[in-house]
Each structure stands twice: as C-alpha cells, then as structure tokens.
C-alpha cells in the first residue's frame, strides 16, 4: 500500500501540472501547430498518468489502450515541431495517429476471442512505439548542433531522454507481454516517477522564466511553442549579457565580403574558429545579436540572396539551377529548392522566369542586417 500511495501521489501531481499547462495554453488562445501539439502532449500525459494508475478499472482498457498506443506518435510530432524550425504539420500525420488508434481498437476488441492474433497485433504496436521513440531521439541529435537558442539546447536532451525511456519501457513490455503500467505491476512506480519528472520539467519551463519574459516566454511554453519560448527567455536575459558589436561586424564581413557562407558543409564550429572565438559566444551573437534561432537559417539567408542575384542575371540564364545552388553553398538541389521556396514563395525556376521577363526589375541586393 505504501508504494501504491506514492505511485498515486506522483501521478496526481503530474496530471495536475499537465492540466494546468493545458489551461494556460487555452487561456492564451494560441492558434498554431505548436500550440495544438503542446496541448495534445500535455493532455495525453495526464490521460496516461490516470488510466495506467493502480486500481484503475481494467474493464475500461478496451477503449483506453488504443488511445495510449497512439501517444508515441503524438510525442514524435511534438518533438518534430519543438526541435525542427522548418517542420510543418501535414494531413498524413493525423492519418498516422488515427491508423494507430484504429489498430489499437482492433487488437483490444480481438483479445477476448482471438488472443493469439491480438498478441501479434500488440507486438506490432510495440514495434511502432519503438520506431517513433527512436525517430524522436534522432530528431534531437540531428538538429542539436545547429540550434542557436541556448535554453532550448539545454532542455531538449533532458526532456527527450526521459520521454524516450518512458515510451521505450512500455514498448519493450509489449514485446515481453508484460504490461508495465498495469495495476500492481513492478514497473508502475518507475512509470509514475518518469511522468512526474517530465511534468516537473514542463512546469519549470513555464513558471521559472524571468519576470521580464513572462509576456513572451510563458505564453509560448504554455502553448507548446518551445522555439519562441526559448528565444523569448534568452532575450529577456540579454540585459545581463551584451553581444560584442565588434564580433558582429567581423561576422558581417565574413558573410558579405568574403562570402564564407559559400564554403561547402560550413559548420558553426568552423566559423567560430575563423573568428577565433568560442563557439558558445558565436551562437549567442547570431541568436541575440541577429535574431536567428537556427544556424542553417542564418546561412541560408545569405545563400538564397546569392542565388537570387545569379538567377536574375541575364548573363547566367543558361547556367543550371543546380550549379547556382552549389556555388551558393548548398550541397544538393533538394534543400536548396525547399529553402528557396520558403524564402520567396516560388521555386528557383519560377523566380528566374519572372526575373528575366522583367528587364526593368530592380537589382536584388544581398540580404544584410543592421548591426548596431
């Protein structure tokens, strides 16, 4: 009874924090994909904490289990939105979630009559959970190096590690036919503890921001917008950390005069070495001084400007788009096309056709930012 009481207490506290974040997000009335996924993640966490608690009626598992089986998909989508600045929620993402829920219902309803078949379906769900947890972990590692927001860099690994471990435990239990979170199971208390830690981190992110950042960071974290939250919190702290204007001028010289952005595979560590400054100082300068959250976005503004000049140059009308992309610093045509369309709303070919059809078109200048 002592362990069960601790288990229930941890789950109650976690559920309370999750629901509080949901209420704050709804009060802020944020209408974007990050807000939607943040609310869904917190609501899912509260739901999981409640329905997997000791003494929860087993008779309800026929409808709660399918919803639980789809939580890894929701977590994966949240990780994509939180840690990938270019992520866009698509219809097929919702279709994937619905397909997992439908499969979960099929497994749940088939269990009384065809247990062997249902057991195989359960293993499929466990495999899907593991794949999605791994995808979320890969997303964290994939974008960690180019992330310029220090607060997000510090929090992302801790949050994802705990979440991936939790999902992994449930998935492995599915392979081993051991319901980790079932009432009375030995894994119930560790699951409750993991949920409590996750809720605590989310709550700290919401309520521990500096007072100057409450209007921006608090609303953003509550709405699930980790990117804007981290940026707002870091900017609030900027009053104590001054970006070196000389460093910004040296960086501007490298980009606009020496065109260092054309270097293939340029990483922030190599750029910091060129400037002979610690990498963390350069990250702070680009984020705090120039307003970028992502190193690739910083480079792409210069690279796209370079490409726009070339595409609108009548003397280069026969030069292949791929060549122009490579000269600007892109390593392949796919990322170039996506970045170009995101910046201009047109494909490179469309931009070239329009630019060359207007002889009186004003010269397209290299994008620069004012440095105070």
Residue pairs with C-beta under 8 A, 6 or more apart in sequence:
3 189
4 54
4 55
6 189
6 192
7 53
7 54
7 188
7 189
7 192
8 53
8 54
8 192
10 189
10 192
10 193
10 195
10 196
11 49
11 50
11 53
11 192
11 195
11 196
12 49
13 196
13 199
14 45
14 46
14 49
14 192
14 195
14 196
14 198
14 199
14 200
15 45
15 46
15 49
15 50
15 199
17 199
17 200
17 202
17 203
18 42
18 43
18 45
18 46
18 49
18 199
18 202
19 42
19 43
19 46
20 203
21 38
21 42
21 202
21 203
21 206
21 221
21 222
22 39
22 42
22 43
22 46
24 206
24 218
24 219
24 222
25 35
25 38
25 39
25 42
25 222
25 223
25 224
26 39
28 35
28 219
28 222
28 223
30 219
30 220
30 222
30 223
30 224
30 225
32 223
32 225
33 81
33 87
33 88
33 89
34 81
34 82
34 223
34 224
34 225
34 226
34 227
34 228
35 223
35 224
35 225
36 89
36 224
37 74
37 77
37 78
37 81
37 82
37 89
37 224
38 78
38 222
38 223
38 224
38 225
39 223
39 224
40 74
40 78
41 74
41 75
41 78
41 224
42 202
42 224
44 71
44 74
44 75
45 195
45 198
45 199
47 64
47 67
47 68
48 68
48 71
48 181
48 195
49 192
49 195
50 56
51 60
51 64
51 68
52 68
52 181
52 182
52 188
52 191
53 183
53 188
53 192
54 183
54 184
54 188
55 183
56 183
58 183
61 108
62 108
62 109
63 105
63 108
65 104
65 107
65 108
66 101
66 102
66 103
66 104
66 105
66 107
66 108
67 101
67 104
68 104
69 100
69 101
69 103
69 104
69 107
69 125
69 128
69 129
70 97
70 100
70 101
70 104
71 167
72 128
72 129
72 132
72 133
72 167
72 171
73 96
73 97
73 100
73 128
73 132
74 97
75 132
75 133
75 136
75 163
75 167
76 132
76 133
76 135
76 136
76 139
77 89
77 93
77 97
78 224
79 136
79 139
79 140
79 160
79 163
80 87
80 136
80 139
81 87
81 89
81 224
82 156
82 224
82 226
82 227
83 139
83 140
83 143
83 144
83 147
83 152
83 156
83 226
84 139
84 143
85 227
85 293
85 294
85 297
86 338
86 342
100 125
100 128
103 121
103 124
103 125
104 125
106 121
107 118
107 121
107 122
107 125
108 118
110 117
110 118
110 121
111 118
119 177
122 174
122 177
123 174
123 175
125 174
126 170
126 171
126 172
126 173
126 174
126 175
127 171
127 175
129 167
129 168
129 170
129 171
129 174
130 167
130 168
130 171
130 172
132 167
133 163
133 164
133 167
133 168
133 171
134 164
136 160
136 163
136 164
137 160
137 164
140 156
140 157
140 160
143 294
144 153
144 156
144 157
145 267
145 268
145 295
146 268
146 294
146 295
146 296
147 153
147 156
147 293
147 294
147 295
148 283
148 286
148 287
148 292
148 293
148 294
148 295
148 298
149 227
149 230
149 231
149 234
149 287
149 293
150 230
150 234
150 280
150 283
150 284
150 287
151 229
151 230
151 233
151 234
152 226
152 227
152 230
152 293
155 201
155 205
155 226
155 230
156 226
158 201
159 198
159 201
159 202
162 194
162 197
162 198
162 201
163 198
165 194
166 191
166 194
166 195
166 198
169 180
169 187
169 190
169 191
169 194
170 180
170 181
170 191
172 180
173 179
173 180
173 181
173 187
178 185
178 187
179 185
180 187
180 188
180 191
181 187
181 188
181 191
182 188
202 221
205 221
205 229
206 218
206 221
206 222
207 218
209 217
209 218
209 221
209 229
209 232
209 233
209 236
210 217
210 233
210 236
210 237
212 236
212 239
213 232
213 233
213 235
213 236
213 237
216 228
216 229
216 232
216 233
216 235
216 236
217 228
217 229
217 230
217 232
217 233
217 236
218 229
220 226
220 227
220 228
220 229
220 232
221 229
227 293
230 293
231 287
231 293
234 287
234 288
235 288
238 288
241 284
241 288
243 284
243 285
243 288
243 289
244 281
244 285
245 371
245 372
247 275
247 277
247 281
247 282
247 285
247 289
248 285
248 289
248 290
248 371
249 371
250 275
251 271
251 275
251 282
251 285
251 286
252 368
252 369
252 371
254 260
254 271
254 274
254 275
255 261
255 302
256 302
256 366
256 368
259 302
259 306
260 266
260 271
260 274
261 299
261 302
261 303
261 306
261 328
261 329
262 303
262 306
262 327
262 328
262 329
263 270
263 329
264 326
264 329
264 331
265 331
266 299
266 329
267 295
268 279
268 282
268 283
268 295
269 279
271 282
272 278
272 279
272 281
272 282
275 282
283 295
286 292
286 295
286 298
287 293
289 371
290 298
290 369
290 371
291 369
292 298
299 329
300 339
300 343
301 343
301 367
302 329
302 366
302 367
303 328
303 329
303 330
303 336
303 339
304 328
304 339
304 340
304 343
304 344
304 367
305 364
305 365
305 366
305 367
306 327
306 328
306 329
306 366
307 324
307 325
307 328
307 336
307 340
307 348
308 344
308 351
308 355
308 364
309 364
309 366
310 316
310 319
310 324
310 327
310 328
311 321
311 324
311 348
311 351
311 352
311 355
312 351
312 352
312 355
312 356
312 361
312 364
314 356
316 324
317 352
317 356
321 333
321 336
321 348
321 349
321 352
322 333
324 348
325 332
325 333
325 336
325 348
328 336
330 336
330 339
336 348
337 347
337 348
340 346
340 347
340 348
340 351
341 347
344 351
346 354
355 361
355 364
